């Protein structure tokens, strides 16, 4: 292949980037494709580079406040999401989101320094005294404590959303509640129909009810006529 490109087509091939392999073994612009072509994945090298950058920006020895760290993270996460957010492996993005939040929790847990401050911070976030005391007095390391249920309950996902930490998944758009149009209720304020039933639905119900009653009346009349005729037929009148 290299000889054909060089001698016949007179092209210069980059042997470091050129190869004949399966689609999932090669990457193109940070993406890789499954062998059957069904999924567009993020290349492992791109994921490793992303994690290395996040580790550098969330290292526990930076000595800055949490809002300042989120401010530094936001542009990088938004740019990375704009490029890789349309991949067809959403589980990878959700795992990266959870990993980033856990690193931020570990940073904040170290920033609280000692058990007294940690106990105070946990109480301010609505944790029971017993659970806050157990977590604050734990000798476990920062990374392991960042996954502790008490710490996760104190620092939930909406807390980071309020600080402005971007998500890597494109959330589904919520329906616009202002676009809901309510129909006029029958009878006005003191009407006989309940207020929760729209006019169109109540009218349709009344029409269906009247139609069923008329149909039942006709069926009963036909049944009675058939019975009378049967009696007269047995008596020889027909």
C-alpha positions as CSV (number, residue, x, y, z in Angstrom):
1,X,0.0,0.0,0.0
2,X,2.8,2.4,0.9
3,X,4.7,1.6,-2.3
4,X,1.5,2.2,-4.4
5,X,0.8,5.6,-2.8
6,X,4.4,6.7,-3.1
7,X,5.4,5.5,-6.6
8,X,2.1,5.3,-8.5
9,X,0.1,8.1,-7.0
10,X,3.1,10.1,-6.0
11,X,1.7,10.9,-2.6
12,X,3.5,11.2,0.7
13,X,2.0,8.8,3.3
14,X,2.3,9.4,7.0
15,X,3.1,6.0,8.4
16,X,2.4,7.0,12.0
17,X,-1.2,8.0,11.2
18,X,-1.9,5.6,8.3
19,X,-2.9,1.9,8.9
20,X,-5.3,-0.8,7.8
21,X,-7.3,-1.9,10.8
22,X,-10.8,-2.3,12.2
23,X,-12.8,0.9,12.6
24,X,-12.9,0.8,16.4
25,X,-9.1,0.5,16.5
26,X,-8.5,3.8,14.7
27,X,-9.6,7.3,15.5
28,X,-10.5,10.2,13.4
29,X,-10.8,13.8,14.8
30,X,-11.2,12.4,18.3
31,X,-13.9,9.9,17.4
32,X,-13.9,6.2,16.7
33,X,-16.6,4.1,15.0
34,X,-17.9,0.7,16.0
35,X,-17.1,-2.3,13.7
36,X,-20.6,-2.5,12.5
37,X,-20.9,1.3,12.0
38,X,-23.8,1.6,14.5
39,X,-22.1,3.9,17.0
40,X,-20.0,7.0,16.9
41,X,-17.8,6.9,20.0
42,X,-15.3,9.1,21.7
43,X,-11.8,7.9,21.1
44,X,-9.9,6.5,24.2
45,X,-7.1,9.0,23.6
46,X,-9.5,11.9,23.6
47,X,-11.0,10.7,26.9
48,X,-7.6,10.3,28.5
49,X,-6.7,13.8,27.4
50,X,-10.0,15.2,28.8
51,X,-9.5,13.5,32.2
52,X,-5.9,14.7,32.4
53,X,-7.0,18.3,31.9
54,X,-9.8,17.9,34.5
55,X,-7.4,16.5,37.0
56,X,-5.1,19.5,36.5
57,X,-8.0,22.0,36.9
58,X,-9.4,20.2,40.0
59,X,-6.3,19.3,41.9
60,X,-6.7,19.6,45.6
61,X,-3.7,21.9,46.1
62,X,-4.9,24.9,44.0
63,X,-6.0,26.9,47.0
64,X,-8.9,28.7,45.3
65,X,-12.6,28.9,46.2
66,X,-15.2,26.5,44.7
67,X,-17.0,29.2,42.7
68,X,-13.6,30.2,41.1
69,X,-12.9,26.6,40.2
70,X,-16.3,26.2,38.6
71,X,-15.7,29.5,36.7
72,X,-12.4,28.0,35.3
73,X,-14.1,24.7,34.5
74,X,-17.1,26.1,32.7
75,X,-15.5,27.3,29.4
76,X,-13.5,24.1,28.9
77,X,-16.6,21.9,29.7
78,X,-18.8,23.9,27.3
79,X,-16.3,23.7,24.5
80,X,-15.7,20.0,25.0
81,X,-19.4,19.4,25.1
82,X,-20.0,21.4,21.9
83,X,-17.6,19.1,20.1
84,X,-18.1,15.6,21.7
85,X,-21.6,16.1,23.1
86,X,-23.3,14.5,20.0
87,X,-21.6,11.1,20.4
88,X,-23.9,8.1,20.4
89,X,-22.6,6.8,23.8
90,X,-24.5,8.8,26.4
91,X,-23.4,6.5,29.2
92,X,-19.8,7.7,28.8
93,X,-21.0,11.3,29.2
94,X,-23.0,10.6,32.4
95,X,-20.1,8.7,33.9
96,X,-17.8,11.7,33.2
97,X,-20.3,14.1,34.8
98,X,-20.4,11.9,38.0
99,X,-16.6,11.7,38.0
100,X,-16.2,15.5,37.7
101,X,-18.7,16.1,40.5
102,X,-16.9,13.6,42.7
103,X,-13.6,15.4,42.2
104,X,-15.2,18.7,43.1
105,X,-16.6,17.1,46.3
106,X,-13.2,15.8,47.2
107,X,-11.7,19.3,46.7
108,X,-14.4,20.9,48.9
109,X,-14.0,18.2,51.5
110,X,-10.3,18.9,51.8
111,X,-11.0,22.7,51.8
112,X,-13.1,22.2,55.0
113,X,-9.8,21.0,56.6
114,X,-10.9,19.5,60.0
115,X,-13.7,17.7,61.6
116,X,-15.2,20.7,63.3
117,X,-15.6,22.7,60.1
118,X,-16.9,19.7,58.2
119,X,-19.5,19.0,60.9
120,X,-20.6,22.6,60.7
121,X,-20.8,22.6,57.0
122,X,-22.8,19.4,56.9
123,X,-25.3,20.8,59.5
124,X,-25.8,23.9,57.4
125,X,-26.8,21.7,54.5
126,X,-29.5,20.0,56.4
127,X,-27.8,16.8,57.5
128,X,-28.8,15.1,60.8
129,X,-26.4,15.6,63.6
130,X,-25.6,11.9,64.0
131,X,-24.8,11.4,60.3
132,X,-22.8,14.7,60.1
133,X,-20.8,13.7,63.2
134,X,-20.0,10.2,61.8
135,X,-18.9,11.7,58.4
136,X,-16.9,14.6,59.9
137,X,-15.0,12.2,62.3
138,X,-14.2,9.7,59.7
139,X,-10.4,9.2,59.0
140,X,-11.1,8.1,55.5
141,X,-9.2,9.8,52.6
142,X,-10.6,12.6,50.5
143,X,-11.4,10.6,47.4
144,X,-13.2,7.9,49.3
145,X,-15.2,10.4,51.4
146,X,-16.3,12.2,48.2
147,X,-18.3,9.1,47.4
148,X,-19.8,8.8,50.9
149,X,-23.6,8.9,51.0
150,X,-23.6,11.8,53.6
151,X,-21.3,13.9,51.4
152,X,-23.3,13.2,48.3
153,X,-26.5,14.1,50.1
154,X,-25.0,17.4,51.3
155,X,-23.6,18.3,47.9
156,X,-26.2,17.1,45.4
157,X,-26.3,17.7,41.7
158,X,-28.6,20.8,41.9
159,X,-26.0,22.4,44.2
160,X,-23.4,22.3,41.4
161,X,-26.0,23.4,38.8
162,X,-26.6,26.5,40.9
163,X,-22.9,27.2,41.0
164,X,-22.9,27.1,37.1
165,X,-21.1,23.8,36.6
166,X,-22.1,22.7,33.0
167,X,-23.3,19.3,32.3
168,X,-21.9,17.2,29.4
169,X,-25.3,15.7,28.4
170,X,-27.7,17.8,26.4
171,X,-30.8,17.8,28.7
172,X,-34.2,17.4,26.9
173,X,-36.0,20.7,26.5
174,X,-38.9,21.2,28.9
175,X,-42.3,22.1,27.5
176,X,-43.3,25.8,27.7
177,X,-46.0,26.0,30.3
178,X,-47.0,29.4,29.2
179,X,-48.2,28.0,25.8
180,X,-51.0,25.9,27.5
181,X,-54.4,27.3,26.4
182,X,-57.4,26.5,28.7
183,X,-60.9,26.2,27.2
184,X,-63.9,28.0,28.6
185,X,-65.7,26.2,31.4
186,X,-69.5,25.5,30.9
187,X,-71.9,27.4,33.0
188,X,-69.5,30.2,34.0
189,X,-68.5,30.4,37.7
190,X,-71.7,28.9,39.1
191,X,-72.3,26.4,36.3
192,X,-73.7,22.9,36.9
193,X,-70.7,21.2,35.3
194,X,-67.5,20.7,37.3
195,X,-64.8,23.3,36.8
196,X,-62.2,20.7,35.8
197,X,-64.1,19.6,32.7
198,X,-63.5,21.7,29.5
199,X,-66.5,22.8,27.4
200,X,-65.6,20.6,24.4
201,X,-65.3,17.5,26.6
202,X,-68.5,18.1,28.5
203,X,-70.5,18.7,25.3
204,X,-69.1,15.6,23.8
205,X,-70.1,13.6,26.9
206,X,-73.6,14.9,26.9
207,X,-74.0,14.1,23.2
208,X,-72.7,10.6,23.6
209,X,-75.0,10.1,26.6
210,X,-78.0,11.2,24.7
211,X,-77.1,9.0,21.7
212,X,-76.7,6.0,24.0
213,X,-80.1,6.6,25.6
214,X,-81.9,6.9,22.2
215,X,-80.2,3.7,20.9
216,X,-81.2,1.8,24.1
217,X,-84.8,3.0,23.7
218,X,-85.0,1.9,20.1
219,X,-83.5,-1.5,20.9
220,X,-86.0,-2.0,23.7
221,X,-88.9,-1.1,21.4
222,X,-87.7,-3.6,18.8
223,X,-87.3,-6.3,21.4
224,X,-90.8,-5.8,22.7
225,X,-92.3,-5.8,19.2
226,X,-90.5,-9.1,18.4
227,X,-91.8,-10.7,21.6
228,X,-95.4,-9.7,20.8
229,X,-95.2,-11.0,17.3
230,X,-93.8,-14.2,18.6
231,X,-96.7,-14.7,20.9
232,X,-99.2,-14.0,18.1
233,X,-97.4,-16.3,15.8
234,X,-97.7,-19.2,18.2
235,X,-101.5,-18.4,18.6
236,X,-102.0,-18.5,14.8
237,X,-102.7,-14.8,14.3
238,X,-99.9,-14.4,11.7
